[in-house]
Amino acid sequence: MMGKKKVLVVCGTGIATSTLVALAIKTEMAARGIEVETSQCKVSEVEAHCADADLIVSTTQVPAKLDKPVIVTLAFLTGIGKAGLLTKIEALLREV
């Protein structure tokens, strides 16, 4: 069995949007049999918070040199491409 995966969710302020995205990821991954622990931060703090993360999901551009898998997307806000994105997140979490 796979251990708990850590996902860092990043947005401009680290509050509203990241909360919405974190909840969606946690809920959907649980339905797919992956236990996920999420944490949130604003984009200016991402480098300080990414050390423990297995995956970073952001709604805004993040620094290029984070040495972690990064997904930058608005799919959780627009709904466009969300299903495919969740499948990609699942695949990445199963790899790490």
N, C-alpha and C positions, 0 to 999 in steps of 0.2 A: 504494500500500500504506500502511496505517495504521501510524503509529509506535507505539512502546511506550507503554502507558498505565500510569499510576501510581495504585495503590489503597492508601489508608491504612486499615488494619483496626484497630479500636478495641475494647477490652474493659475490664473493671474493673481488671485488673492488667497487661495488655499481654503476657501470657505464653501460657498454655495455650489458652484459647478463641480468641484472635486468631490463634494458630498454625494451629489447625484450620480456621478460616474462610479465612485467607490461602491455605492449600494448596488448599482446595476451589475458590476463585475462580481461582487461577492455573491449576490443572489443567483446569477446565471452559472457561475462556476460551481456553486453548491449543487445545482440541478444536474451538473455534468460530473459530479463526484469528486470535485477538487475543492479542498478546504483552503480558503484564502483569508489572509489577514491583510487588511488595507490600512494605509496611513496616508495622510494628506499633507501637502505643503504648497506654498506659493512658489512660483517659478524662480524667484530670486534666492530661494532656500534649497533648491533641488540638490545641488552638489553636497551640501551638508547633511542631507537626509537619505541619500541613495545607497549608502554602503551596505545595508542589510537587505535591500530590495532584490527580488528575483526578476522583476519587470517594472518598468516605469511607463505609465499611461498618462499622457498630457493632452490638454486641450489648447496648448500654446507651445510655441517653439522653446526647446530647452537647449542648454549648451551641448555641443557636438561630442565632447570627450567625456562621457559619463561611464563608459566601460560596462554598461548594462544594456540589455535589450530595451529599446524605447519605441513606443507607439505614440505618434502625435495624430490626434483625430478629433473631429467634431461630430462623429457618428452618434454619440450618445445624446447629443443635443438636437441634431437634425433628424435622426432616425435613418438617414440614408447610409446604407452599407453596414448597419449595425449587426445584423445576423452574421455576415461574413467576418466582421471584426471580432466578434465573440468567439468564432471558430478559430481565428488566428491566435487570440489570447489563450484559448484552451491549449492549442498546439505548443505555443511557447512555454506555457507553464508545465506541460508534460515533459518538455525537453530539459528544463533546468532542474 
